[in-house]
């Protein structure tokens, strides 16, 4: 798994790396644009909303939302990624932070209509994901939603099959979503649904728990 310096070095080539993987329909970024488009369209259902982007990278999704009148806060691990993203959206509040340490101020005391995260939460262990999701839910307005676009599978069996098919370049240091297990771990705190997009990616949508959580 890349450390902060690794992400800084990768920053200038990140978008091209993603593009090549997506064009070839290969792990890990197969379905990338469709995943971002799905999240963008959902976030656009509210006008001039307040959006928190966790791990915004070079700002592809956040910049589009910013262009369409949304107010953007974001955190990312890489200062170089932040510099690239800030040029695209000068008015956004973008902070350098490590999500394994929680949310920095003033984000930790703000509320959001929408929270998005694309290809970032797989750096957290399954146990850390659950804790972090609980932190994000506390920052969500009552009718808000969290959209996670990531390397994700419906079951552990599906994940294992993808690993087998991609063994020569599979990243053993990352922790991908097996949705059935993830759903079980967070069902007591929120409602969830999973929308597969490709053989290795999809969108998980979370909202605050209510009496008919399934």
C-alpha positions in Angstrom: 0.0 0.0 0.0 1.3 3.4 -0.9 2.4 5.8 1.9 1.9 9.6 1.7 5.1 10.0 -0.3 4.0 7.3 -2.7 0.7 9.1 -3.3 2.5 12.4 -3.8 4.7 10.8 -6.5 1.7 9.2 -8.1 -0.3 12.4 -8.2 0.6 13.6 -11.7 0.1 10.2 -13.3 -2.9 9.1 -11.3 -5.6 10.0 -13.8 -3.8 8.3 -16.7 -3.3 5.1 -14.6 -7.1 5.1 -13.9 -7.9 5.7 -17.5 -5.8 2.7 -18.8 -7.3 0.3 -16.2 -10.8 1.4 -17.0 -10.3 1.3 -20.8 -9.1 -2.3 -20.5 -11.9 -3.2 -18.1 -9.4 -4.4 -15.7 -9.0 -4.5 -11.9 -8.9 -2.2 -10.1 -10.6 0.7 -12.0 -13.0 -1.1 -14.3 -16.3 0.9 -14.3 -14.6 4.0 -12.8 -16.4 6.6 -14.9 -19.8 5.0 -14.4 -19.2 4.8 -10.7 -18.4 8.5 -10.5 -21.3 9.4 -12.8 -23.7 7.5 -10.6 -22.5 9.4 -7.5 -22.5 12.7 -9.4 -26.1 12.3 -10.6 -27.3 11.3 -7.1 -25.5 14.3 -5.5 -27.0 16.6 -8.1 -30.5 15.9 -6.7 -30.0 18.7 -4.2 -29.1 22.2 -5.4 -26.2 24.1 -3.8 -25.7 21.4 -1.2 -22.8 21.0 1.2 -20.7 18.0 0.1 -17.8 16.3 2.0 -15.4 14.4 -0.3 -13.3 11.8 1.5 -10.1 11.1 -0.5 -10.9 13.3 -3.4 -7.6 12.7 -5.2 -7.1 15.0 -8.1 -10.7 16.3 -7.7 -12.4 14.7 -10.7 -15.8 14.3 -9.0 -15.6 17.1 -6.5 -14.6 19.7 -9.2 -17.7 18.7 -11.3 -19.9 19.2 -8.2 -18.2 22.5 -7.5 -18.8 23.7 -11.0 -22.5 23.0 -10.6 -22.9 25.1 -7.5 -22.2 22.8 -4.6 -20.1 23.7 -1.6 -17.1 21.4 -1.3 -15.1 20.3 1.7 -12.6 17.6 1.3 -9.8 15.7 2.9 -7.0 13.7 1.2 -3.8 12.0 2.3 -1.6 13.6 -0.4 -0.5 17.2 -0.5 0.3 16.9 -4.2 -3.2 15.6 -4.9 -4.6 18.5 -2.9 -2.6 21.0 -4.9 -3.9 19.6 -8.2 -7.5 19.6 -6.9 -7.3 23.1 -5.4 -6.4 24.5 -8.8 -9.6 23.1 -10.2 -11.8 24.4 -7.4 -10.1 27.4 -5.6 -13.1 28.0 -3.3 -13.2 24.5 -1.9 -12.0 23.8 1.6 -9.5 21.0 1.1 -7.5 19.7 4.0 -4.6 17.2 4.3 -5.5 14.4 6.8 -5.2 10.7 7.4 -8.6 9.1 7.7 -7.2 6.4 10.1 -7.0 9.3 12.6 -10.6 10.4 12.1 -11.8 13.8 10.7 -9.9 17.0 11.2 -11.5 20.3 12.4 -13.5 22.1 11.2 -14.9 19.2 9.2 -15.4 17.2 12.4 -18.0 19.7 13.6 -19.7 20.4 10.3 -22.8 18.8 8.8 -23.3 17.8 5.2 -26.1 17.0 2.8 -23.9 14.5 1.0 -20.7 12.7 1.8 -18.9 11.0 -1.0 -15.8 8.8 -1.1 -14.3 7.2 -4.2 -11.5 4.7 -4.1 -10.3 5.7 -0.6 -11.9 3.5 2.0 -10.3 0.3 0.9 -7.2 1.6 2.7 -9.1 1.0 6.0 -9.4 -2.5 7.5 -13.0 -3.9 7.7 -13.1 -3.0 11.4 -11.8 0.5 10.7 -14.4 1.0 8.0 -17.2 0.4 10.5 -15.8 2.9 13.0 -15.2 5.5 10.3 -18.7 5.1 8.9 -20.1 5.8 12.3 -18.0 9.0 12.4 -19.3 10.0 9.0 -23.0 9.3 9.9 -22.6 11.8 12.8 -21.6 14.5 10.2 -24.6 13.8 8.0 -27.8 15.8 8.0 -31.0 13.9 8.8 -32.0 13.3 5.2 -28.4 13.1 3.9 -26.7 10.2 2.2 -23.2 8.7 2.0 -22.0 7.4 -1.4 -19.0 5.1 -1.5 -17.6 4.2 -4.9 -14.9 1.7 -4.6 -13.4 -1.7 -5.4 -16.3 -3.7 -4.1 -18.0 -7.1 -4.4 -21.3 -8.5 -3.4 -19.7 -11.5 -1.6 -16.3 -12.7 -0.4 -16.5 -15.4 -3.0 -16.8 -12.8 -5.8 -13.8 -11.0 -4.3 -11.8 -14.2 -4.3 -12.6 -14.8 -7.9 -11.4 -11.4 -9.0 -8.2 -11.9 -7.0 -7.6 -15.2 -8.8 -8.2 -13.5 -12.2 -5.9 -10.6 -11.3 -3.3 -12.4 -9.2 -0.2 -10.9 -11.0 -1.1 -7.4 -9.9 -3.5 -7.8 -7.0 -2.7 -5.4 -4.1 -2.6 -7.6 -1.0 -2.3 -4.6 1.3 -5.7 -3.2 0.6 -9.1 -4.2 2.1 -11.8 -4.4 -0.4 -15.5 -4.4 0.3 -17.4 -7.7 0.5 -20.8 -6.1 0.7 -22.7 -8.9 2.5 -20.1 -8.8 5.3 -20.0 -5.0 5.3 -23.8 -4.7 5.5 -23.9 -7.0 8.5 -21.3 -4.9 10.3 -23.1 -1.6 9.9 -26.8 -2.7 9.8 -27.2 -1.5 13.5 -26.3 2.1 12.6 -27.5 2.7 9.0 -29.4 1.5 6.1 -27.3 0.3 3.1 -27.7 -0.8 -0.5 -25.2 -1.9 -3.1 -25.2 -1.2 -6.8 -22.6 -3.3 -8.7 -21.1 -1.5 -11.7 -18.3 -3.7 -13.0 -16.7 -7.0 -12.0 -14.6 -5.3 -9.4 -16.4 -2.0 -8.5 -19.7 -0.6 -7.4 -21.4 2.0 -5.3 -22.6 1.6 -1.7 -25.3 4.0 -0.5 -25.7 4.6 3.2 -28.4 6.6 5.1 -29.2 7.0 8.7 -30.9 4.0 10.3 -34.7 4.0 10.8 -37.2 1.5 12.1 -37.3 -0.5 8.9 -33.6 -1.0 8.3 -33.0 -4.2 6.2 
